[in-house]
Amino acid sequence: MIKKIDSIRNFGIYKNFSWTSPSGIKDFNYKNLFYGWNYSGKTTLSRIFSSLRDKKIHDSYTNGTFKVSTDNNGIYDSSNLESFPYDILVFNSDYIQDNLNFSIHVNNSSDSKTILFEVGNNAKYETKIIELQGKVDSIKGTDVILGKKIKFQSDIDEFEIYDKGYTGKFTLISKEIQDEHFLSLIRFTKTNLKPIISKIKDDLNNFIVSDKKELSYLNDIVKVSEPKDELNEIIIDFNYSSIVEEVNKVLDNTPEKKVLNKILDTNNDAYNWVKKGKDLHTPNSKCLFCDNIVSEERLNYLIEYFNSQASTLKEEVDRLKTLVYDEINKIDAINYPSSNDLNLGFINEYIEIRNKLIKI
């Protein structure tokens, strides 16, 4: 970094300037501010920095001299400007005059040069851009650099024969497949062809169809001239998972056999009939079915029976059985489309899947 300008001689308005002559001049810091009236020497001072940048005295002051000191104890003057080690950028009136010209010629051209102002985050990426451009140049080459890709150029040219726009072999083969094998019913381009080639190239024999019957079948599939209408999707809301979970909970319970009744335990119709009838009677009332007296002891027995764990589990089992039957009915209610409603290529697979579902 420049520490100070030791002296300036015959350089514009600076006839005999010495840094140490005025009192209170401090050495330069990282950032410095110069201010003064018009024609007080600001532009002239900037031309000292232009001379350091260009490594020669400015053309306007061929007889002028100056000397600067740097923070590494370097001293530079008009005799050794070529060895000045720092890059200098100067934006002053000379720069504007050299680069900005707002006059337009008759051919709509201008003498202005392109200026790129990099501010904010853009400035951070300049080094990366330069680095990446260098890598691109090292691969592709420039007017002065032989690129790395030159040794692969023959392979690149050979690939271009296949991949070139409308005349490449990939395109021509794709068009042949589309026109001759698909009868132009299916759009088939090199974009479709390339991944197929990548998939089969290492094991080509495994993809060759030699069976004439299978080949004829495949040929019929790709040449379907009247595609079937799109079928509506069949959506069934099955609840098997939740039912299985509930069944497992029931199976984990072993009811106590305190209260048993052979008829009610084995006959669902009798079980449901007695359970409903129990709630219609009070102790020592007449039975609505047989007119016999329903004793308090008998009624208490029935209440205890229907409140037992075994009875509760039985009702839960009956409920779950109903849910299972409902799920089975959902499958039976499926309106399977006819195989005639499908395109040829899907019929066999459809029949196989449908048969598996029916067996379930």
N, C-alpha and C positions, 0 to 999 in steps of 0.2 A: 504494500500500500504506500502511496505517496505521502510523505510526512510533511514536507514543506517545499515552497519554491524559494530557494536560497537567494537568487538574484535574477533580474531581468534588465537587459541592456538593449536600447534602440529597437524596441518591440512595440510599435504603435505609440500610445501615449506614455508607455513605460520606458522612460529614457535611462534612468539609473536607479532601479528599485532594489532595495536590499531587505530581506526578511527581518533582519535584526535592527534596522534603522528606526522604524516606529516602535513605540513601546506598547506592550500588551498584546502582540500578535501571538496566538497560540498555534501549536502544530495542528494539522488536520486530524479530524476524527473519522469514524466510519461514515458518518453523514455530515455534510457541511452546507451552509447556506451563504450564497454571495448575493448582495443586494447593493443597489446604488442608482444614481440618476442615469437618464439616457446619456450615452456617449461618455460614461465614466470609466469604461474599460472592461466591461463584463465580457463582451464578445471577443475582445483582444485576449483576455485571460483564457477564454475557452480555446483559442487557437494555439495556446501553448500545449494544451492537452491533445489537440488535433495533431500537433507536430510529434508528440510522443506516440500517438496512434500510428501515424504514417511513417514514423522513424526518419523524418527529415523536417527541416525548418519550413514553416508555412510560406507559400509563394509570395505573400504580401510583405514579408519581413526577411528578405534574403540576407540583410546585414545584421539582423537581430541575433541576440544570444540569450540563453537562460540556463539556469542550473537548478536541478531538483534533487532532493534527498528522499530516500525510501526508508522504511522501517527496518530493513535488513542492512542498514549502513551503506547502501548503494548511492552513488553520486553520478548523475547523468547530465550531460550538456550537449551542445550542438556537435561536439566531436565524437560522441559515442552513442547517438540515439539508436543506431542499429541494434545495440545490445540491450535496449530497454526490455525488461522481462514480462511486463504486464499487458494484458489486452485492455484497450481503452475504447469506449464508445462515447461519442459526442453528439448531442442533439442541440444544435444552435441555428442561427440564421443561415449559416453556410449550408448546413444539412438541408434546410427547407428549400433554399435556392437550387441546390443540386438535385433534389428529388421530387419536389412538388412544383408542378407547373399547370395552372388551370386553363391555359389557352388551348383551344381546339383548332387543329388544322383543317383544311378544306376536305380532307379525306376522313374526317372524324377521328383522327388519331391524336394522341396527346404525348407530350414529352415526360409526363409524370411517371415515376418508377413505383412499382408495387411496394407497399410498406405493410408489414404485418405487426400489429400490436398484440403482444401476448400478455394478458393480465389474468389475475386470479388463478383458478385451477389450471387454465390452459398452459400457463407458463411452467407449471410443474411437469407437464408431459413432454416438453421440448426435448429433454435429454433422451427419454424413452423413444420418441419418434425418430430421432437421429440414429439411435442404436438399431432400431428395427429396419430403418431404411438402409443402413449399412449391411444388415443381414440379407435383405432383398437383393441389393447390388452384388453381394458376394455370390449369390446363387444364380441370378439372372444375367449378371455381367453388365458392364457399362462400356463406354467408348474407350476406356483406358484399362478396365479390369476384365479378365477372362473369367466368366462365371463358372461355378462348380457344375452347373447343369450341362455344360458342353459335352462332357463324356457320356451323358445319357441322351444326347440329342437324337441319335439314331432310333433309340427305343421310343422317344417321345413322338418322332415323326411317324414311326410305324403305328403307334397307337392312334394318332390323328387320322390315319386311314380308316380306322374303325369308328372313331367317335365324332368325326366331322359332321356338322350340321345335317343337311338334307341328302348328302351323297355318301356319308360314312356307311361302313358295312353293317354296323349295329342297326342303323335306320332302315337299310334295305332289307335285312333279314327280318326285322320286325314287321315291315310292310308286307313281306311275302307270307309270314305266318298269319297276319290279319286277313289278307285277301284270299289266300288259298285254303287255309285250314279253318279259319273262323268265318269265312264267307263275308267278311267285313261287318259281321253282326256284333262283334266285340272289339272295342278299341284296344289296340296292342301296339305300344311304342317301345323305343329303346330303353325308356325308363322302366318298363315292365321286364324287358329282356335281360338287362344287366344283372339283377339279383339272381335270376334263374341260372345264368351262366356261372356265377360265383358259387352257387349251391351244387351244381352237378359236375363241374369240371374235374374235380379230384376223384370222382367215382362214376364216370360216365356210363359204364356198362350196367350199373345198378338201376339206371333210369331208362334203359332201352326196353320198350314193350315189344316182345317177340311173339306173344300169343295172338293169333289172328282174331280170335273171338273177342278178346279184351280190347284189342286195337280197334275193331269195328264198333264196339260199344262206346269207347272213348270218342271215336269219330262222330258217332251219332249225337253224343252229348254236346260237343262244341259246335255242332251245326244245327242246333235247334232253331228253327226259323220262326216259330210262334211261341215265345216264352209265356208261361202261365201267369195268371194274375197273382199278385202278392197276397199271401194268406194272412188272416188276422192272428195275432199272437194269442195263445191259450195261457191264461194266468190262473193258477189255482192256489188258494191260500191254505196250505196244509198246516196242521197243528200237531204233527206227530211228536215233535221234540218235547213239547210241554206235556203231552199225554204220557209219554214214556217216563218223564220225570215224576209225574203224579203216581203212576203205577208202581214205580220203584219205592216210593214212600209207603204205599199201602203194603207192599210185600215185606217191608222191614218190620211191620207190626204183627205180633202174635196175640190174638185176643184171649182173655181169660174165659174159661168155660164154666162159669158159675151157674148161669141160667141157660138151660138147653131145652129145645123143643123140636123133636124130630120132624114133625110136620112142617112147622114154620121155617126150620133151617133148610129144608130140602125143596119146598114148594113155594115159588115166588108168588103165584097167584093167591095162595092162602095167606102168605105173609102180608101182602099188600091189603087183602080184604080185612084181616084181623086188625091191622094197624089203623085203618080208617074207622072200623067199627068201635075200637076201644075209645076213641074220642067222642063217640055218640052216646056213651053210657055213663051212669053214675053208680056208686056202690049200692047193691041191693035193688037195682031197677030191673025191669023185665027186658030180656034180650029181644031186640027188634026182629030178629030172624026166627027164633024158636019159642019165644014167650017164657022161657025158663028164667029164673032169677040169676042175675050176675052178682055173685057175692063180692064183698069187699076184698076178700082174700084173693079171689080169682083176678079181679081187676088190678090189684097191686102186683100180682105175678106178671101180668101182661105189661104193665108200666115198666117194671124192672127189666123185663126181657127186651123191650124196645129201646130202653135207655142204656143197655149194656154195650160194651166195646165191640162185641161180635156183631151186634145188630148195626151199629154205626159203620163198621167196616164193610158189612154186606151191602149197605146202601151206597157206600162210596164205590165199591166194585161195580154195582149195577150202573152207576152214573158214568163210570169210565168206559164200561162196555158200550154204552150208548154213544159216547164220543167216538170210539173206535169205529162203530158202524157208520157214523156220520162221515168219517174220513173215507171209508170204503165207498160209500155212496157218491162222494165227490169224484172219485176215479171212474165209477160206473157211469156217471153223468157227463163225462167228457165227450164232446162231439168231435170225434177224430175226423180230420179231413180225409177224403178218399185219396188213395195213391195216384189216381188219375189226375188229381188237381196239382200234382207236383211236376217239376221239370225232370226229365229222364235221369239226370245225374244224381238226383237225391232220392229216388224211389226206393232202391234197395236199402240204403241206410235208414230211411224213414220206417220201412216195414220192420227192420231188425229192432229199432228202438221201441216201436209201438208194441211189439210182441213181448219184449222184456218188461214193459210197464204193465201189460195185461197179466203176466205171470205173477207179478207182485201181489 
